[in-house]
Amino acid sequence: MEEASNRSQSVLARAKPLLIGVVAIAGLVLLFRTLPVGDWLASFQDYVRDLGPVGWALYAGMYAVCVVLFVPASVLTLGAGAIYGLTIGVGVVLVGASVGATLAFLLARTLARSRVEKMTEGNARFGALDRAIAKEGAKIVFLVRLAPVFPFTYINYAFGLTGIGTPGYVVATVVGMIPGTFAYVYLGTAAAGAATAGGADQAQTLVQILGAIAALVVTIFVARLATRAIREAGV
């Protein structure tokens, strides 16, 4: 009986990422169909298309500001996919998130150091993270980026108090953010496509949705592996 229960729990655990992906896609499609998002996207796409690379820079700049000011940027991540598509959307989000994370890191080492020290004071998880970084450096930063065990906007500042060098921090941050960025931008692209597609584009939209779900499932799986590695490192 107990063995059957364990098997059932194991199946549910494996199916959970897929269910999360399906619910996320369905929620975004419902939102896009309920609100006049299609019209908004069309208008904004025309505006951005006229701006060209300037529009990409503005979007990335806004993303970086949100990261520095502790504003969750998940909506901007999904929006980048809906507005720019997968390739440009991933590039814009990676640049914005990387610049914001680097600025927060440098602020924690200079102007905001005393405030960040108070923010992390007495935090046992940060203490363990600091000790792990002292031993393994960029590897721990990379794993933390893969697995969101700490809030993104918070950990950017906290990393500034650790002993890791700026180049290693930047490289580990950029590389570690790629899987999650790809998955969520793809999610925004697929949701926008599903909301605005006509009858002739339904097959392509279905492929996009399935691809977005697959990307999200893989990202969650990788995050679990990274979380396990972080725990083994003592965090």
Secondary structure, DSSP 4 states (H G I P E B T S, - for coil): -HHHHHHHHHHHHHHHHHHHHHHHHHHHHHHHHHTTHHHHHHHHHHHHHHHTHHHHHHHHHHHHHHHHTT---HHHHHHHHHHH-HHHHHHHHHHHHHHHHHHHHHHHHTTTHHHHHHHHTT-HHHHHHHHHHHHHTHHHHHHHHHS-SS-HHHHHHHHTTSS--HHHHHHHHHHHHHHHHHHHHHHHHHHHHHHH--GGGHHHHHHHHHHHHHHHHHHHHHHHHHHHHHHHTT-
